[in-house]
Amino acid sequence: MCHRLGMERDSTERESREKETKILSLNRQLEELQDRLSESDRVRAQQQRELDSYANNQDDVGKNVCYLSLLSFHLHRF
C-alpha cells in the first residue's frame, strides 16, 4: 500500500511539474505576442501620422499618389 501511494505521489508531482512548465511556456509566448502587438501598434500609429502629415501638408497638385498608396498599403497590413 505504501509503495502504491508513493507511486501515486510521484506521478502527481510529475504532472504538477509538467503543468507548471506548460504555464511558464505559455506565459512567455503571451509576453512575446504582447510585445509584437505593441510594436505593430506603434508602427501603425507612426505610419498613420506620416500619412496624415503628408496628406495635410501638400496641395492637391503636389500629392504623391504612389507614396500615399504605399503608406496606405503598409498601414492596412497590420
C-alpha positions as CSV (number, residue, x, y, z in Angstrom):
1,M,0.0,0.0,0.0
2,C,2.8,2.5,0.9
3,H,4.5,1.6,-2.4
4,R,1.3,2.4,-4.4
5,L,0.8,5.7,-2.5
6,G,4.5,6.6,-3.2
7,M,4.0,5.9,-6.9
8,E,0.8,8.0,-7.0
9,R,2.6,10.9,-5.2
10,D,5.5,10.7,-7.7
11,S,3.0,10.7,-10.6
12,T,1.1,13.6,-9.2
13,E,4.3,15.6,-8.6
14,R,5.5,14.9,-12.2
15,E,2.1,16.0,-13.6
16,S,2.3,19.2,-11.4
17,R,5.9,20.0,-12.7
18,E,4.8,19.4,-16.3
19,K,1.8,21.7,-15.9
20,E,4.0,24.4,-14.3
21,T,6.4,24.1,-17.2
22,K,3.5,24.5,-19.6
23,I,2.2,27.5,-17.8
24,L,5.6,29.2,-17.8
25,S,6.0,28.5,-21.6
26,L,2.5,29.9,-22.3
27,N,3.3,33.0,-20.3
28,R,6.5,33.6,-22.3
29,Q,4.6,33.1,-25.5
30,L,1.9,35.6,-24.3
31,E,4.6,38.2,-23.4
32,E,6.2,37.8,-26.8
33,L,2.9,38.2,-28.6
34,Q,2.0,41.2,-26.5
35,D,5.4,42.8,-27.4
36,R,4.8,42.1,-31.1
37,L,1.3,43.6,-30.9
38,S,2.7,46.7,-29.1
39,E,5.3,47.1,-31.8
40,S,2.8,46.6,-34.6
41,D,0.5,49.2,-32.9
42,R,3.4,51.7,-32.6
43,V,4.4,51.2,-36.3
44,R,0.8,51.6,-37.4
45,A,0.3,54.8,-35.4
46,Q,3.6,56.2,-36.8
47,Q,2.6,55.3,-40.4
48,Q,-0.8,56.9,-39.8
49,R,0.8,60.1,-38.5
50,E,3.1,60.1,-41.6
51,L,0.2,59.6,-43.9
52,D,-1.9,62.3,-42.2
53,S,1.0,64.7,-42.1
54,Y,1.8,64.1,-45.8
55,A,-1.8,64.5,-46.9
56,N,-2.3,67.6,-44.8
57,N,1.0,69.4,-45.9
58,Q,0.7,69.0,-49.6
59,D,-1.6,70.9,-52.0
60,D,-3.7,68.8,-54.4
61,V,-1.3,69.1,-57.3
62,G,1.7,68.2,-55.1
63,K,0.4,65.0,-53.6
64,N,2.3,61.9,-54.5
65,V,-0.3,59.2,-55.1
66,C,2.2,56.4,-55.3
67,Y,3.6,57.4,-51.9
68,L,0.2,57.6,-50.3
69,S,-0.8,54.3,-51.8
70,L,2.3,52.7,-50.4
71,L,1.7,54.1,-46.9
72,S,-1.9,53.0,-47.0
73,F,-0.9,49.5,-48.0
74,H,1.6,49.2,-45.1
75,L,-1.0,50.7,-42.7
76,H,-3.6,48.2,-43.6
77,R,-1.2,45.2,-43.5
78,F,-1.4,45.4,-39.7
